[in-house]
Amino acid sequence: MSDNTQTIPTDLDFDHADEKSLDDEILKAGESARSRYIVRYPSLFARTYTDHTYRLPLNLTDGDFDGADENMTPVEQIRMLLVKANPGQSDTLKAEPSVVLLGIADKYADVIEKVQLASLGKYSPSAGKSKRPAAK
C-alpha cells in the first residue's frame, strides 16, 4: 500500500499552472519511476527504481497463465506472472507502485513481440523497429 500520509505542499500555484508545467512534471515523474531491463534468453530481467530485480520468462507457455481470468486488471495480471516467476517475492511485489508494474508489463509485451519477430526473421535491431509494414 502506498504511503498516503504525505502532506500537501503549501506553495501550490494553481492559478499559474498550465499544460507545459504539467507535462514537465509528468516527464520528471516518469524518469523517477523508470525501470531498467536486460534480456538474457529465456528471460527478461527488470530492475525497478525501488531497487528490486525481477525475472519474467520469454518462453511463455499456457501454464504461465494458470490462475488468470478475464476480470483481472493489468496490474493484477503482471503481478501474477511476476509472482510465478519470482517465488518468495510476493510481498515485495505487492509493495511495488502500480506505475512500476504497468511499466514492466508494457516493456514485457514489447520484448516478447520483438523476440517473436526475430524468430521469424522480421526484426532488425540495427533499425530499432520491426520490418512489419506500417498500418494503413
N, C-alpha and C positions, 0 to 999 in steps of 0.2 A: 504494500500500500504506500502511496506517495505521502510525503510529509506536507500536509495542508496547513501547517501552523505558521508558515512564513507570513510575515507582516506585510501589509500593503504600504509601498513607499509613499511618503508624503509629498514628493516632488513630481508627481504625475501631472503632465500638462496636456490634457485632452483638447484644449482649445487650439493648440498648435500641432497636434498630431495629424499626420497625413499619410497617404499611401506609401510614399517613399520611406518615411521613417518606419512604418510598419514592415515594409519589405526588407529594409536594412536589418531590423531586429530579428526577423524570421531567418535571414541568412546567418546571422550570428548564432542564433539558437540551433540551427541545423549543423553548423560547424562544431558547436559544442557537443552535440549528440551523435556525431558521426562515428560509425564503427569502421574497422579496417578488416580486410579479407585476404585470405591466402587459399589457393586451390592446390591440393595435392591429391590427385585422383586416387581413391574414390571418395574424397571428402572435400568439403568447403569448411574452412575454419574462419570464425568471426571473433574478433576481439572488440568488445564494446568500450565505450568511453568510461564505463564503470569498472573497467579493467578485468572483465571476465572473458574467458575464451570458451567458445562452444564449437562443436563439430556437427555438421549436417551431412548426410550421405548424398552423393551424386548418382549413385546406382540404386535408385529407389525401386522398391517392389510393392506389390499390393499390400503386403504385410505391414509396411510402414504407415499405412493409413488405417489399420485396425483401430477402432475406437473413435474414428472421426465420424461426424454426422453433419448433415447439410445445414443444421441450425447453429453450428459453431461460428463464432466471429473469426475474422482473420487473425486476431491476436491469439485466440484460443487454438486455432489450427497450427500456427507456427510454434506456439509453446508446447503443444502436444508432440510435434516432431522433434523439437529440441530436447524435451524430457526423455523421449525414447532413445535418442542418440547420445544423450549425456546423463546416464543413470546417476542418481545421487545428487543432481543439481536442481531438483525440482523447487526447493525453497529459494535458491538463488534466482532462478528464472521467474518465479512469482514476484520477486522484488524488482525485476528489470522494468524500466519505464516502457509504456506501450510504444512510444516513438522508436525506441531501440528495437523492439521485436518486429514492428512493422517495417523498419529499415532492413533488418535481416531478411524478412520474408521477401521484400522487393528484390534485393540483391540475389537471394537464393533462386528466385524464379528466373532472373536474367542469366545467371550462370548455368542453370540447368538447360535453358534454351540454347545457349551458346555451345554447351557440350554436345547436345543433340545435333545441332547444325554442323559442328566439327566432325561428328561421327558420320555424317552424310557427305562430307567434303564441301559443305556450303558455308563455312565460316573461315574468314581470313583475319587473323589477329593483327596483321600489319595495317589492314584497312580500318580496324576497330569496329566494324559493323559487319553484319551478316551479308551474304550475297543475295538475300531474298529481295525480290522486286518490291518497290515501294507500292503501297496500297493506292488504288485509284479512286 
